[in-house]
Amino acid sequence: MEYKKFDDLMYLVKTYILNEKSHELITKAYNRAYELHQGQFRKSGEPYIIHPLNVACILAELHVGPDTICAGLLHDVVEDTQISKEELAKEFSDDIAEIVDGVTKISNLKFVSLEEKQVENHQKMLLAMGRDIRVIVVKLADRLHNIRTLNFMPAEKRERIARETLEIYAPLAHKLGMFRIKAELEDTSLKYVDSPAYNKIANLIKNDNSARMSNVDHTITEISKILDEQGVKDFKIKGRIKNIYSIYKKMVNQNKDFEDIYDILAIRVIVNTIGECYHVLGLIHAHYTPIPKRFKDYIAVPKPNMYQSLHTTVISEDGFTFEVQIRTKEMDAVAELGVAAHWAYKEGVEYSKEREQFEIAQKLKWYGELLKFTEEDKQDDAKNYVNAVKDDILTTNVFVYTPTGEVVDLPVGATPIDFAYKIHTNIGNKTVGAIVNNHIVPLDYELNNGDIVSIKTNKNSFGPSENWLKIAKTSHAKHKIKSFLNKQNRDILLAHGKESIDEEFHNSKITEYEITEDFAKTNFSKNNINSLDDLYLEVAKGNLSPKTVVTKYVGVISGDKTQELQLNRQIERNQKLLSANNETGVIVEGLTNPLIKLGSCCNPIPGDNIIGYVTKGSGIVVHHIGCKNCKSFQMERIIPLEWASNPDRKYPCSIKIDAATNINLLVDIMNTVSASNMSILSINATSNKDLETTVKLKVMTKSLVELEKMIINLKKNKYIYNIERDNI
């Protein structure tokens, strides 16, 4: 419906807002919008004020509050006229100005491409919704009127706007439970995105409708008689035609013919209480044959958009298949209007914005997740953010349970990895296995509705592998995995770069040196090196030779004072080296040739954080700082230790590998270790009935950096899902 006059708006408003001051505020907002948009016209040739007027009328149909209606009237004034947000706040209120600001497009920012601009615009919209959900309600009303008048736009722009509506705005309306708006957004958009399909389905419905409706009318009469005879009072029964886009999705996504879609026409029974819903369900099943696996109880487990109803598909005696939806009056209102029905303006009830947000977050579980998601990923680039929200929040329809009974919603095809990252990033990063319905499952197991999922974690896990990127379904999980891998690779490159420079100094017989931030910036800025980390990274990547760094360093330190300083430091260093034990490569400051041995319990290697424990009669035992035995140590016997710069030896190290059982697993592991120039001391594998294999591997390595490189290569094996240091 197209509204043309301010009186149309006030007629709608006065049906539920009786306060005169509210009427005056809305009138003031309309007059100000009319004045500011004076001289502006839409593509249709109409005065621009017709658009905000229709947006406000759509909002009034939803029974929103006066401030939201005012924001609807004023939603374009900051973008398209000279007034600022601050001026708007002075004239009206901070509340109205904030909603308008949240809806305003980012037209004055410069972007590389239109696509990027759209992405940034969606991000602002979603972030704004995180602050105040009324912003998205106004935005949906704005988009609905724009879609209604899309025929005035050029063809290319029509398709782009329609596709954007199907991808972003219609799913948002669905998530808010606003079925009426969702259905209109979808059907109108489909008309422009795939006109032949739209016309074909519309004609099929039209041609098929009369036959189906006669069956529906007969069935409604039959069900009414059954309910009357069983004493059910004050019920309503009506038929519902499935919207065109929903039929289109089933025909395309599920490859179904029109005749195979059972719920094109559904019968809806509306009663007063939840008890009556289940009573009516029993009566329906007693008189018609229910189709197995077609019953859904959304009353006991509501959808994330607050939708509640009982659904069952049955067959009548004459073979007519139809769906029956049973719900209360309140459930029916929420099914049509969603969050707007729950949040309909109530005259005389005072609500703060904060209380509104809290209550909506309580009702809409996914909205609470969006608030958390927005806070966690506010530093992400716009495209990642929008993809994650679109893929992970707007398209979820698999519902699983935590062991405590909490419902977690995920997209179709989601795996335990997606579940783990949705619970918390740290849980995802430390995941080593999953238990679904009390059975161990592989990490690529596809979760199903009703699964009870428990995640096995280990704090010593080396974290996700690149193979997880192929397993994860959600953008959120993939982004977190990539972030972890990027950081891990960067840390290893930094350590490798430093190690290469240290080795070059060692080969050049220079034992005292100090590479600083200033040295890196001053001497290698032409290589785009602006920090010490940049220097290490460039050396690790092979873009800069460690020999070049050492040569430059030797040239820089020429000069009497510098040489004297270097000499003093070298003497100091040599004194320290006297205490280095050649066998272990460990330095104990202040001691010469102490008795030192490496702890066999944790097998520390250069690069590990270590401590020394002074034993009775066995000298100093070196332990990894995370060794489980450290918990029982006497504090007064613990001493600080450090590794010598270039210990000339290799060290034993034990790791544990968890993998899916595979005939070539051990061969692949041995080949990877060999390719890493490391030798195997021992290897042992055990498998269980769940086809899981645990490999205990002991290797000789010269440092943590070398070990981590080997582990990264091992994690490329698709059967390996966890690697950790053993006995730490």
For each residue, the residues with C-beta under 8 A, 3 or more apart:
1:
2: 50 54 148
3: 8 9 50 53 54 57
4: 8 50 53
5: 8 9 53
6: 9 10 27 30 53
7: 10 11
8: 3 4 5 11 12 53 57
9: 3 5 6 12 13 26 30 53 56 57 60 69
10: 6 7 13 14 23 26 27
11: 7 8 14 15
12: 8 9 15 57 60 61
13: 9 10 16 17 22 23 26 60 69
14: 10 11 17 18 23
15: 11 12
16: 13 63 344 345 347
17: 13 14 22 23 66 345 347
18: 14 347
19: 22 23 66 347
20: 23 24
21: 24 25
22: 13 17 19 25 26 66
23: 10 13 14 17 19 20 26 27
24: 20 21 27 28
25: 21 22 28 29 66 70 92
26: 9 10 13 22 23 29 30 56 66 69 70 73
27: 6 10 23 24 30 31
28: 24 25 31 32 92
29: 25 26 32 33 69 70 73 74 92 96
30: 6 9 26 27 33 34 53 56 73
31: 27 28 34 35
32: 28 29 35 36 73 74 77 91
33: 29 30 36 37 49 52 73 74 77
34: 30 31 37 38 49
35: 31 32 38
36: 32 33 77 81 82 83
37: 33 34 40 47 48 49 52 76 77 80 81
38: 34 35
39:
40: 37 47 48 80
41: 45 46 47 48
42: 45 46 47 48 50 51 149 152
43: 149 152 153
44: 149 152
45: 41 42
46: 41 42 50
47: 37 40 41 42 50
48: 37 40 41 42 51 52 76 80
49: 33 34 37 52 53
50: 2 3 4 42 46 47 53 54
51: 42 48 54 55 76 145 146 149
52: 33 37 48 49 55 56 72 73 74 75 76
53: 3 4 5 6 8 9 30 49 50 56 57 73
54: 2 3 50 51 57 58 145 148
55: 51 52 58 59 72 73 75 138 141 142 145
56: 9 26 30 52 53 59 60 69 72 73 141
57: 3 8 9 12 53 54 60 61
58: 54 55 61 62 72 141 144 145 181
59: 55 56 62 64 68 69 72 137 138 141
60: 9 12 13 56 57 63 64 69
61: 12 57 58
62: 58 59 137 141 178 337 340 344
63: 16 60 340 344 345
64: 59 60 68 69 134 137 340 343 344 345
65: 68 69 345
66: 17 19 22 25 26 69 70 345
67: 70 71 93 95 96 99 134
68: 59 64 65 71 72 99 134 137 138
69: 9 13 26 29 56 59 60 64 65 66 72 73
70: 25 26 29 66 67 73 74 92 96
71: 67 68 74 75 96 99 100 103 134 138
72: 52 55 56 58 59 68 69 75 138 141 142
73: 26 29 30 32 33 52 53 55 56 69 70
74: 29 32 33 52 70 71 77 88 92 96 100
75: 52 55 71 72 99 100 103 104 138 142
76: 37 48 51 52 79 80 81 104
77: 32 33 36 37 74 80 81 83 88 100
78: 81 83 84 85 88 100 101 104
79: 76 104 105 107
80: 37 40 48 76 77
81: 36 37 76 77 78
82: 36
83: 36 77 78 87 88
84: 78 87 88
85: 78 88 89 97 100 101
86: 89 90 97
87: 83 84 90 91
88: 74 77 78 83 84 85 91 92 96 97 100
89: 85 86 92 93 94 96 97
90: 86 87
91: 32 87 88
92: 25 28 29 70 74 88 89 96 97
93: 67 89 96 97
94: 89 97 98
95: 67 98 99 353
96: 29 67 70 71 74 88 89 92 93 99 100
97: 85 86 88 89 92 93 94 100 101
98: 94 95 101 102 131 132
99: 67 68 71 75 95 96 102 103 132 134 135 138
100: 71 74 75 77 78 85 88 96 97 103 104
101: 78 85 97 98 104 128
102: 98 99 124 125 128 129 131 132 135 138
103: 71 75 99 100 125 128 135 138 139 142
104: 75 76 78 79 100 101
105: 79 121
106: 109 117 120 121 124
107: 79
108:
109: 106 117 120
110:
111: 114 116 117 120
112: 116
113: 116 117
114: 111 117 118
115: 118 119
116: 111 112 113 119 120 382 383
117: 106 109 111 113 114 120 121
118: 114 115 121 122 164
119: 115 116 122 123 382 383 386
120: 106 109 111 116 117 123 124 382
121: 105 106 117 118 124 125
122: 118 119 125 126 168 382 386
123: 119 120 126 127 382 385 386
124: 102 106 120 121 127 128
125: 102 103 121 122 128 129 135 136 139
126: 122 123 129 130 370 374 385 386 389
127: 123 124 130 131 374 378
128: 101 102 103 124 125 131 132 135 136
129: 102 125 126 132 133 135 136 370
130: 126 127 370 371 374 375
131: 98 102 127 128 135
132: 98 99 102 128 129 135 353 357
133: 129 136 137 176 339 356 357 360 367
134: 64 67 68 71 99 137 138 356
135: 99 102 103 125 128 129 131 132 138 139
136: 125 128 129 133 139 140 172 176
137: 59 62 64 68 133 134 140 141 176 339 340
138: 55 59 68 71 72 75 99 102 103 134 135 141 142
139: 103 125 135 136 142 143 169
140: 136 137 143 144 169 172 173 176 178 181 185
141: 55 56 58 59 62 72 137 138 144 145 181
142: 55 72 75 103 138 139 145 146
143: 139 140 146 147 165 169 185
144: 58 140 141 147 148 181 184 185
145: 51 54 55 58 141 142 148 149
146: 51 142 143 149 150 161
147: 143 144 150 161 162 165 184 185 188 189
148: 2 54 144 145 184 188
149: 42 43 44 51 145 146 152
150: 146 147 153 158 161 162 188 192
151: 158
152: 42 43 44 149
153: 43 150 157 158 161
154: 157 158
155: 158 159
156: 159 160
157: 153 154 160 161
158: 150 151 153 154 155 161 162 192
159: 155 156 162 163 192 193
160: 156 157 163 164
161: 146 147 150 153 157 158 164 165 192
162: 147 150 158 159 165 166 188 189 190 191 192 193
163: 159 160 166 167 189 193
164: 118 160 161 167 168 169
165: 143 147 161 162 168 169 170 185 189
166: 162 163 169 170 185 186 189 190 193 245
167: 163 164 170 171 390
168: 122 164 165 171 172 390 394
169: 139 140 143 164 165 166 172 173 185
170: 165 166 167 173 174 182 185 186 189 245
171: 167 168 174 175 390 394 395
172: 136 140 168 169 175 176 394
173: 140 169 170 176 178 179 181 182 185 338
174: 170 171 177 178 179 182 305 394
175: 171 172 304 305 364 366 367 393 394
176: 133 136 137 140 172 173 305 338 339 340 364
177: 174 303 305 306 307 334 335 337 338 339 341
178: 62 140 173 174 181 182 337 338 339 340
179: 173 174 182 183 335 336 337 338
180: 183 184 336 337
181: 58 140 141 144 173 178 184 185
182: 170 173 174 178 179 185 186
183: 179 180 186 187 243 245 246
184: 144 147 148 180 181 187 188
185: 140 143 144 147 165 166 169 170 173 181 182 188 189
186: 166 170 182 183 189 190 243 244 245 246
187: 183 184 190 191 198 243 244 245
188: 147 148 150 162 184 185 191 192
189: 147 162 163 165 166 170 185 186 192 193 245
190: 162 166 186 187 193 194 197 198 244 245 248
191: 162 187 188 195 198
192: 150 158 159 161 162 188 189 195
193: 159 162 163 166 189 190
194: 190 197 198 248
195: 191 192 198 199
196: 199 200
197: 190 194 200 201 248 252
198: 187 190 191 194 195 201 202 244 248
199: 195 196 202 203
200: 196 197 203 204
201: 197 198 204 205 244 247 248 251 258
202: 198 199 205 206 244
203: 199 200 206 207
204: 200 201 207 208 258
205: 201 202 208 209 241 244 247 264
206: 202 203 209
207: 203 204 210
208: 204 205 211 212 258 264
209: 205 206 212 213 241 265
210: 207 213 214
211: 208 214 215
212: 208 209 215 216 264 265
213: 209 210 216 217 239 265
214: 210 211 217 218
215: 211 212 218 219 316 318 320 322
216: 212 213 219 220 239 265 267 322
217: 213 214 220 221 239
218: 214 215 221 222
219: 215 216 222 223 267 316 320 322
220: 216 217 223 224 237 238 239 267
221: 217 218 224 225
222: 218 219 225 226 287 316
223: 219 220 226 227 237 267 269 284 324
224: 220 221 227 228 235 237
225: 221 222 228 229
226: 222 223 229 230 283 287
227: 223 224 230 232 235 269 280 283
228: 224 225 231 232
229: 225 226
230: 226 227 279 283
231: 228
232: 227 228 235 271 276 279 280 283
233: 272
234: 271 272
235: 224 227 232 269 270 271 272 276 280
236: 269 270
237: 220 223 224 267 268 269 270
238: 220 267 268 270
239: 213 216 217 220 265 266 267 268
240: 265 266 267 268 325
241: 205 209 264 265
242: 246 247 261 263 264 265 266
243: 183 186 187 246 247
244: 186 187 190 198 201 202 205 247 248
245: 166 170 183 186 187 189 190 248 249
246: 183 186 242 243 249 250
247: 201 205 242 243 244 250 251 258 261 264
248: 190 194 197 198 201 244 245 251 252
249: 245 246 252 253
250: 246 247 253 254 256 261
251: 201 247 248 254 255 256 257 258 261
252: 197 248 249 255
253: 249 250
254: 250 251
255: 251 252
256: 250 251 260 261
257: 251 260 261
258: 201 204 208 247 251 261 264
259:
260: 256 257
261: 242 247 250 251 256 257 258 264
262: 291 294 313 321 322 323
263: 242 266 313 322 323
264: 205 208 212 241 242 247 258 261
265: 209 212 213 216 239 240 241 242 322
266: 239 240 242 263 322 323 324 325
267: 216 219 220 223 237 238 239 240 322 323 324 325
268: 237 238 239 240 324 325 326 327 332
269: 223 227 235 236 237 280 284 324 325 326 327
270: 235 236 237 238 327 328 329 332
271: 232 234 235 276 277 280 326 327 328 329
272: 233 234 235 276 328 329
273: 276 277 328
274: 277 278 299 328
275: 278 279
276: 232 235 271 272 273 279 280 328
277: 271 273 274 280 281 299 310 326 327 328
278: 274 275 281 282 310
279: 230 232 275 276 282 283
280: 227 232 235 269 271 276 277 283 284 326
281: 277 278 284 285 310 312 326
282: 278 279 285 286
283: 226 227 230 232 279 280 286 287
284: 223 269 280 281 287 288 290 312 314 324 326
285: 281 282 288 290 312 314
286: 282 283
287: 222 226 283 284
288: 284 285 314 315 316
289: 314 315
290: 284 285 294 295 312 313 314
291: 262 294 313 314 315 321
292:
293:
294: 262 290 291 311 312 313 323
295: 290 310 311 312 313
296: 310 311 312
297: 300 301 310
298: 301 302 303 307 308 309 310 311
299: 274 277 302 308 309 310 327 331
300: 297
301: 297 298 399 407
302: 298 299 306 307 308
303: 177 298 306 307 308
304: 175 364 365 366 396 409
305: 174 175 176 177 338 339 364 366
306: 177 302 303 334 338 339 342 363 364
307: 177 298 302 303 331 334 335 338
308: 298 299 302 303 327 328 331 334 335
309: 298 299 325 326 327 331 335
310: 277 278 281 295 296 297 298 299 325 326 327
311: 294 295 296 298 323 324 325
312: 281 284 285 290 294 295 296 323 324 326
313: 262 263 290 291 294 295 321 322 323 324
314: 284 285 288 289 290 291 321 322 324
315: 288 289 291 319 320 321
316: 215 219 222 288 319 320 321 322
317:
318: 215
319: 315 316
320: 215 219 315 316
321: 262 291 313 314 315 316
322: 215 216 219 262 263 265 266 267 313 314 316
323: 262 263 266 267 294 311 312 313
324: 223 266 267 268 269 284 311 312 313 314
325: 240 266 267 268 269 309 310 311
326: 268 269 271 277 280 281 284 309 310 312
327: 268 269 270 271 277 299 308 309 310 331 332 335
328: 270 271 272 273 274 276 277 308 331 332
329: 270 271 272 332 333
330: 333 334 341
331: 299 307 308 309 327 328 334 335
332: 268 270 327 328 329 335 336
333: 329 330 336 337 341
334: 177 306 307 308 330 331 337 338 341 342
335: 177 179 307 308 309 327 331 332 338
336: 179 180 332 333 341
337: 62 177 178 179 180 333 334 340 341 344
338: 173 176 177 178 179 305 306 307 334 335 341 342
339: 133 137 176 177 178 305 306 342 343 360 363 364
340: 62 63 64 137 176 178 337 343 344
341: 177 330 333 334 336 337 338 344
342: 306 334 338 339 360 363
343: 64 339 340 356 360
344: 16 62 63 64 337 340 341
345: 16 17 63 64 65 66
346: 349
347: 16 17 18 19
348:
349: 346
350:
351: 355 356
352: 355 356
353: 95 132 356 357
354: 357 358
355: 351 352 358 359
356: 133 134 343 351 352 353 359 360
357: 132 133 353 354 360 361
358: 354 355 361 362
359: 355 356 362 363
360: 133 339 342 343 356 357 363 364 367
361: 357 358 364 367 368 371
362: 358 359 368
363: 306 339 342 359 360 367
364: 175 176 304 305 306 339 360 361 367 368
365: 304 368 369 407 409
366: 175 304 305 369 370 393 396 409
367: 133 175 360 361 363 364 370 371
368: 361 362 364 365 371 372
369: 365 366 372 373 393 422
370: 126 129 130 366 367 373 374 389 393
371: 130 361 367 368 374 375
372: 368 369 375 376
373: 369 370 376 377 388 389 392 393 476
374: 126 127 130 370 371 377 378
375: 130 371 372 378
376: 372 373 425
377: 373 374 380 384 385 388 476 479
378: 127 374 375
379:
380: 377 384 385 388 479
381: 384 385
382: 116 119 120 122 123 385 386
383: 116 119 386 387
384: 377 380 381 387 388 475 479
385: 123 126 377 380 381 382 388 389
386: 119 122 123 126 382 383 389 390
387: 383 384 390 391 475
388: 373 377 380 384 385 391 392 393 474 475 476 479
389: 126 370 373 385 386 392 393 394
390: 167 168 171 386 387 393 394 395 475
391: 387 388 394 395 411 474 475 476
392: 373 388 389 395 396 410 411 422 474 475 476
393: 175 366 369 370 373 388 389 390 396
394: 168 171 172 174 175 389 390 391
395: 171 390 391 392 411
396: 304 366 392 393 409 410 411
397: 409 411 412
398: 409 410 411 412 414 447 448 449
399: 301 407 408 409 410 449 450
400: 407 408 410 419 447 448 449 450 451 452 453
401: 405 406 407 408 450 451 452 453
402: 405 406 408 423 452 453 454
403: 452 453 454
404:
405: 401 402
406: 401 402
407: 301 365 399 400 401
408: 399 400 401 402 419 422 423 453
409: 304 365 366 396 397 398 399
410: 392 396 398 399 400 414 418 419 422 447 473 474
411: 391 392 395 396 397 398 414 418 473 474
412: 397 398
413: 446 473
414: 398 410 411 418 419 446 447 473 474
415: 418 419 443 444 445 446 447 471 472 473
416: 419 420 431 434 436 441 443 445 447 453 455
417: 420 421 428 431 443 464 468 471 472 477 481
418: 410 411 414 415 421 422 447 472 473 474 476 477
419: 400 408 410 414 415 416 422 423 434 447 453 455
420: 416 417 423 424 427 428 431 434 455 477
421: 417 418 424 425 427 428 472 474 476 477 480 481
422: 369 392 408 410 418 419 474 476 477
423: 402 408 419 420 427 428 455
424: 420 421 427 428
425: 376 421 428 429 480
426: 429 430
427: 420 421 423 424 430 431 455 457
428: 417 420 421 423 424 425 431 464 477 480 481
429: 425 426 461 463 464 480 484
430: 426 427 457 458 459 461 463
431: 416 417 420 427 428 434 443 455 456 457 461 464 722
432: 456 457 458 461 658 721 722 724
433: 440 443 455 456 658 692 721 722
434: 416 419 420 431 440 441 442 443 445 453 454 455 456
435: 438 439 440 441 453 454 455 456
436: 416 439 441 445 447 451 452 453 454
437: 451 452
438: 435 452
439: 435 436 690
440: 433 434 435 690 692
441: 416 434 435 436 445
442: 434 445 660 721
443: 415 416 417 431 433 434 468 471 721
444: 415 471
445: 415 416 434 436 441 442
446: 413 414 415
447: 398 400 410 414 415 416 418 419 436 451 453
448: 398 400 451
449: 398 399 400
450: 399 400 401
451: 400 401 436 437 447 448
452: 400 401 402 403 436 437 438
453: 400 401 402 403 408 416 419 434 435 436 447
454: 402 403 434 435 436
455: 416 419 420 423 427 431 433 434 435
456: 431 432 433 434 435
457: 427 430 431 432 461
458: 430 432 461 722 724
459: 430
460: 626 724 725 728
461: 429 430 431 432 457 458 722 723 724
462: 708 711 715 722 723 724
463: 429 430 484 488
464: 417 428 429 431 468 481 484 485
465: 468 485 715 716 720 721
466: 469 485 715 716
467: 470 471 715 716 717 718 720 721
468: 417 443 464 465 471 472 477 481
469: 466 472 478 481 482
470: 467 718
471: 415 417 443 444 467 468
472: 415 417 418 421 468 469 477 478 481
473: 410 411 413 414 415 418 477
474: 388 391 392 410 411 414 418 421 422 477 478
475: 384 387 388 390 391 392 478 479
476: 373 377 388 391 392 418 421 422 479 480
477: 417 418 420 421 422 428 468 472 473 474 480 481
478: 469 472 474 475 481 482
479: 377 380 384 388 475 476 482 483
480: 421 425 428 429 476 477 483 484
481: 417 421 428 464 468 469 472 477 478 484 485
482: 469 478 479 485 486
483: 479 480 486 487
484: 429 463 464 480 481 487 488
485: 464 465 466 481 482 488 489
486: 482 483 489 490
487: 483 484 490 491
488: 463 484 485 491 492 708 712
489: 485 486 492 493 712
490: 486 487 493 494 537
491: 487 488 494 495
492: 488 489 495 496 705 708 709 712
493: 489 490 496 497 536 537 540 541
494: 490 491 497 498 533 536 537 540
495: 491 492 498 499 536 607 704 705 708
496: 492 493 499 500 536 540 705 709
497: 493 494 500 501 535 536 537 538 539 540
498: 494 495 501 502 536
499: 495 496 502 503 703 705
500: 496 497 503 504 539 540 546
501: 497 498 504 505 515 536 539 546 549 550
502: 498 499 505 506 645 646
503: 499 500 506 507 546 646
504: 500 501 507 508 546 547 549 550
505: 501 502 508 510 511 513 550
506: 502 503 509 510 511 645 646
507: 503 504
508: 504 505 550 554
509: 506
510: 505 506 513 550 554
511: 505 506 570 573 574 577 645
512: 566 569 570 572 573
513: 505 510 553
514: 569
515: 501 519 520 532 535 549 553
516: 519 520 532
517: 520 521 531 532
518: 521 522
519: 515 516 522 523 553 556
520: 515 516 517 523 524 529 530 531 532 534 535
521: 517 518 524 525 529 530 531
522: 518 519 525
523: 519 520 552 556
524: 520 521 527 529 534 535 538 544 552
525: 521 522 528 529 530
526:
527: 524 538 543 544
528: 525 534
529: 520 521 524 525 534 535 538 544
530: 520 521 525 534
531: 517 520 521 534 535
532: 515 516 517 520 535 536
533: 494 536 537
534: 520 524 528 529 530 531 537 538
535: 497 515 520 524 529 531 532 538 539 544 549
536: 493 494 495 496 497 498 501 532 533 539 540
537: 490 493 494 497 533 534 540 541
538: 497 524 527 529 534 535 541 543 544
539: 497 500 501 535 536 542 543 544 545 546 549
540: 493 494 496 497 500 536 537
541: 493 537 538
542: 539
543: 527 538 539
544: 524 527 529 535 538 539 548 549
545: 539 548 549
546: 500 501 503 504 539 549 550
547: 504 550 551
548: 544 545 551 552
549: 501 504 515 535 539 544 545 546 552 553
550: 501 504 505 508 510 546 547 553 554
551: 547 548 554 555
552: 523 524 548 549 555 556
553: 513 515 519 549 550 556 557
554: 508 510 550 551 557 558
555: 551 552 558
556: 519 523 552 553 562
557: 553 554 562 563 566
558: 554 555 562 563
559: 562 563
560: 563 564
561: 564 565
562: 556 557 558 559 565 566
563: 557 558 559 560 566 567
564: 560 561 567 568
565: 561 562 568 569
566: 512 557 562 563 569 570
567: 563 564 570 571
568: 564 565 571 572
569: 512 514 565 566 572 573
570: 511 512 566 567 573 574
571: 567 568 574 575
572: 512 568 569 575 576
573: 511 512 569 570 576 577
574: 511 570 571 577 578
575: 571 572 578
576: 572 573 579 580 587 589
577: 511 573 574 580 587 644
578: 574 575 592 593
579: 576 587 588 589 590 591 592 593 594
580: 576 577 585 586 587 644
581: 584 585 586 588 593 594 596
582: 585 648
583: 596 597 649
584: 581 596 597 598 622 647
585: 580 581 582 606 643 644 647 648 649
586: 580 581 596 598 610 612 622 641 642 643 644 647
587: 576 577 579 580 641 642 643 644
588: 579 581 591 594 596 612 620 639 641
589: 576 579 640 642
590: 579
591: 579 588 594
592: 578 579
593: 578 579 581
594: 579 581 588 591 619 620
595: 618 619 620
596: 581 583 584 586 588 612 619 620 621 622
597: 583 584 618 619 620 621 622
598: 584 586 603 604 621 622 651
599: 602 603 604 621 622 623 624 627 629
600: 603
601: 623 627 628 629 727
602: 599 623 624 626 627 628 629 725 727 728
603: 598 599 600 624 651 652 653 654 727
604: 598 599 608 610 622 623 624 627 651
605: 608 651 653 701 702 703 704 707
606: 585 643 647 651 702 703 704
607: 495 643 703 704 705 707
608: 604 605 624 625 704
609: 624 625 626
610: 586 604 622 623 624 625 641 642 643
611: 622 623 625 630 638 639 640 641
612: 586 588 596 620 621 622 623 638 639 640 641
613: 620 621 623 630 633 637 638 639
614: 619 620 637 638 639
615: 618 619 620 621 637
616:
617:
618: 595 597 615 621
619: 594 595 596 597 614 615
620: 588 594 595 596 597 612 613 614 615 639 641
621: 596 597 598 599 612 613 615 618
622: 584 586 596 597 598 599 604 610 611 612 641
623: 599 601 602 604 610 611 612 613 627 629 630
624: 599 602 603 604 608 609 610 627 725 728
625: 608 609 610 611 630
626: 460 602 609 630 728
627: 599 601 602 604 623 624 630 727 728
628: 601 602 631 727 728
629: 599 601 602 623 632 633
630: 611 613 623 625 626 627 633
631: 628
632: 629
633: 613 629 630 637 638
634: 637 638
635: 638
636:
637: 613 614 615 633 634
638: 611 612 613 614 633 634 635
639: 588 611 612 613 614 620
640: 589 611 612
641: 586 587 588 610 611 612 620 622
642: 586 587 589 610
643: 585 586 587 606 607 610 647
644: 577 580 585 586 587 647
645: 502 506 511
646: 502 503 506
647: 584 585 586 606 643 644 702
648: 582 585
649: 583 585 702
650: 679 700 701 702
651: 598 603 604 605 606 700 701 702
652: 603 681 698 699 700
653: 603 605 698 699 700 701 707 725
654: 603 696 697 698 725 726 727
655: 697 698 699 707 711 723 724 725 726
656: 694 695 696 697 723 724 725 726
657: 669 694 695 697 714 720 722 723
658: 432 433 692 693 694 720 721 722 723
659: 662 665 692 693 694 695 717 719 720 721
660: 442 691 692 693 719 721
661: 665 687 691 692 693 719
662: 659 665 693 719
663:
664: 667 668
665: 659 661 662 668 669 685 693 695 717 719 720
666: 669 670 683 685 695
667: 664 670 671
668: 664 665 671 672 717
669: 657 665 666 672 673 683 695 697 714 717
670: 666 667 673 674 680 683
671: 667 668 674 675
672: 668 669 675 676 710 713 714 717
673: 669 670 676 678 679 680 697 699 710
674: 670 671 677 678 680
675: 671 672 713
676: 672 673 706 709 710 713
677: 674 706
678: 673 674 699 700 701 706 707 710
679: 650 673 699 700
680: 670 673 674 683 697 698 699
681: 652 698 699 700
682: 696 697 698
683: 666 669 670 680 695 696 697 698
684: 695 696 697
685: 665 666 693 694 695 696
686: 693 694
687: 661 691 692 693 694
688: 691 692
689:
690: 439 440
691: 660 661 687 688
692: 433 440 658 659 660 661 687 688
693: 658 659 660 661 662 665 685 686 687
694: 656 657 658 659 685 686 687
695: 656 657 659 665 666 669 683 684 685
696: 654 656 682 683 684 685 726
697: 654 655 656 657 669 673 680 682 683 684
698: 652 653 654 655 680 681 682 683
699: 652 653 655 673 678 679 680 681 707 710
700: 650 651 652 653 678 679 681
701: 605 650 651 653 678 704 706 707 710
702: 605 606 647 649 650 651 706
703: 499 605 606 607 706 707
704: 495 605 606 607 608 701 707 708
705: 492 495 496 499 607 708 709
706: 676 677 678 701 702 703 709 710
707: 605 607 653 655 678 699 701 703 704 710 711
708: 462 488 492 495 704 705 711 712
709: 492 496 676 705 706 712 713
710: 672 673 676 678 699 701 706 707 713 714
711: 462 655 707 708 714 715 723
712: 488 489 492 708 709 715 716
713: 672 675 676 709 710 716
714: 657 669 672 710 711 717 720 723
715: 462 465 466 467 711 712 720 723
716: 465 466 467 712 713
717: 467 659 665 668 669 672 714 720
718: 467 470
719: 659 660 661 662 665
720: 465 467 657 658 659 665 714 715 717 723
721: 432 433 442 443 465 467 658 659 660
722: 431 432 433 458 461 462 657 658
723: 461 462 655 656 657 658 711 714 715 720
724: 432 458 460 461 462 655 656 728
725: 460 602 624 653 654 655 656 728
726: 654 655 656 696
727: 601 602 603 627 628 654
728: 460 602 624 626 627 628 724 725
